[in-house]
């Protein structure tokens, strides 16, 4: 089981889940290759701008095979064509790298075409087939109301999902309720394993002191700083944070400040609203290099996690990347995402308030604002304990167990 191919359309040479897995596995003596698309998700960047079908690049000794795929915006037809480009290119380009045939094909969602390609490659090479689910397709779209459960596209996606789950040797879910989901669709859950997302604690702590963002607001000890980092899009429902912030303005509580680090399609609209409604305690800081995130989060008093209110979507648990960076910062978290397998409740490192309610979110923030220091420090210590459980070295141990299992 020495040769491992990781298939992830959206893997990034700059880091991320599968980069970290590959980096750790290579140190343990495995030969790992990551196959990704040339397009960088949520950007206009394409790593191949000429007629080449692929690029082979080493990033800190991690081999990436970057497969040419067309640019796209949004979630329309062009994105589907982009998925097809990657899948077709993967089947063709992979033949150039099979002098060392893979022992393991590790195919990661979100979209099911990667799974289908992984299945075909596993049959081609007689390799162990590990399937990873990071997002439920089409269950997510059904829960969000973007697709009817009985529509033809949904039925096709459900059929592919069942087929792949039956053919896989092992199933990895990044959220803790994977077994529940597999049983809910009438399949045996004995192949299911749980490996959530995580954080490289060594890198996080090094960056915390090495890359310090100079920012007067973050250094202002007279304010209670509530921080959000991430994309400013519909899914993260930043308007809920603005609604909660306005409650404090209306109550005359002036020393709670909200700092939003990130960018996205909703940013301009939210900035206009903040200005029009005089929500002066919300400050948009813009996009920052990821290396500065540890130093930013380490200067928060409270980190905030916010999503649109979709209660049926999160009953199997959560796997947001930012949550593990929040843990590593050693500061508590307030979340408005009611979910199954609540990590904040499990580790006692934050609180989850009622979803869809700005008032509940404001009350949760006030709880930490008024909290005695001893109790607050306990939440901080518990966040660090949670981070240690989700360090990528620990997660790689779990992945290696799955690789070596019969």
Secondary structure by P-SEA (a helix, b strand, c coil): ccbbbbbbccccccccaaaaaaaaaaaaccbbbbbbcccccccccccccccccbbbbbccccccbbbbbbbbccccaaaaaaaaaaaaaaaacccccccccccbbbbbcccaaaaaaaaaaaaacccbbbbbbcccaaaaaaaacccccccaaaaaaaaaaaaaaaaccbbbbcccaaaaaaaaaccccccbbbbccccaaaaaaaaacccccccccccccccbbbbbbccccccccaaaaaaaaaaaaaaccccbbbbbcccccaaaaaaaaaaaaccccccccccccccaaaaaaaaccbbbbbccccccccccccccaaaaaaaaacbbbbbccccccccccccccccccccccaaaaaaaaaaaaaccaaaaaaaaaaaaaaaaaacaaaaaaaaaaaaacc
